[in-house]
Amino acid sequence: MLDPSIILNHKLVPKHEKISKKEAEELLKKYNLTKDQLPKINEDDPVVKAIKAKKGDILKITRKSLTAGEAVSYRIVY
């Protein structure tokens, strides 16, 4: 397996971070969603393994955007 720092510091890999249970509840309530409605990310994804996320965790993904400056999306590990 690759060193996690190599994966996480690659210029094409956006910032991934696990959000807390409280943040997850607020996110789902704010957008009136259930966990099943979130986009999914596989638990075998190299970034998921690197940040030690588990099934059911929600990840906040922050990408650089030319138009918005920064774009945030969320995915659930399945």
C-alpha positions, 0 to 999 in steps of 0.5 A: 500500500502507498504511503497515505501522505503521497496520496493525500498530498497529490495535486489532483486529489482534493481535500477529504475530511471526515465530519463529526456526527453532529456536523453530519446531523446538521448537514442532513437536516439543513438539506432535508436528506437521508444518508441514502440520498448522499453520493457514495464513495467506496470504502476501498478508495485509496483516500478513504483508506488513507484517512481511515474512514469507515462505512457510514462516515460522511466525508467533506470534499473541498475542491478548487474551482475556477468560478467559485474559488472553492466547491464543497461536496459530501459523500458517504462511505459505503 
